Amino acid sequence: MTCGEIQKAFSSYLDDQLSLAERAACDTHLQGCPVCRAQMAESRLILRRFAALRRPAAPRVVDLQVKDDGDDDLVLRHDLQHLWAGLASDNLNV
């Protein structure tokens, strides 16, 4: 594998989505390439930091405003919670 190929495969590698042959090819490349190995280590660190973060709860006011409005508003509630999570993640220092 080339450096470009392995860098494109980082996410799949870390998510354990590669076939055994693809993973073996990545492992072989990582053993011989200090640049990709360092980038993979950095990607792992970022994932660990994200996994350690607490997810902020949506403000109760948002939850109550849309909760009793019917099925269509379940999508709205879902979107508002994602918006709130997105706003919270904008304030992260990773």
N, C-alpha and C positions, 0 to 999 in steps of 0.2 A: 504494500500500500504506500501511496505517496503521502506527504504531509497534508496536502489539501484534502485527500480522501479521508484520512483519519480525522481531521478537524471537522469535516462534515458529519462524521459518524460519532462524534463525542456524545451527543445527546442520546442516541440510540444505545451506545455502549454503556453509558451510565444508567440508563433505564432498563438495561438487560434485554434489549429488543433485537440484538444481533443473533444470527445463526452461530452455531459453534465454529464453523469455518471462518466467518467474518470476525468473530471475537478473537480467534487464534491469530488471524492476520494482524489485527489491531495490537494484540499483545506482543507479537514479534516486532512490529514497527516501534512500539513504545519502548521495548528493551534497548533498541539501538538508536533512538532519537531523543536526545535530552531536551530539545525544544518542545516537541509534542508531549513528552512526559511531564514537563513543567506546566504546560497548558492544561493537561488532563488533571494534574494535581490542583491547579487553580480552579478548574471547573468543579471538582469534587468539593473543594472548600466552600465555594459559593452555594452549592446545593445544600451542604450541611448547615450553612448559616441561614438559608431560607427555611429549611426544615425546622430550625430551632426558634423561628419567630412565632410570636403569638398572633393569631388572627383577631383583629379587633371586631367586636360585635357591632352591628348596626345600631345606631341610637334607637332606643325604645320608641321614640316619637315616630320615626319612619316606619317601624314595624306596625304600630297601632293605626297609622293613617291609612294603610292599604290593606290591612288584614281582613276587614269585614266587607270589602267591596265586591266579592264574587270571584269566580274562577279566572276571569281575564286578568284580574289584578295580581294573581299569583305570579304571573310573568313579570309584572311591574315590580312586585316585591323582590323577586329574584334579581332583576336588573338593578334595583336600588342597592341591594346588598353587595352586588359585584362592584357597583360604582363606589360604595363606601370602602370596600376592600382596596379598590384601585387608588382612591384618594389616600388611604393610609399607606399604601406601598410607595406612593410618590414621595413620602417623607422619610423613607428608609435610607440609611447611609451604609451601603454595602461596599 
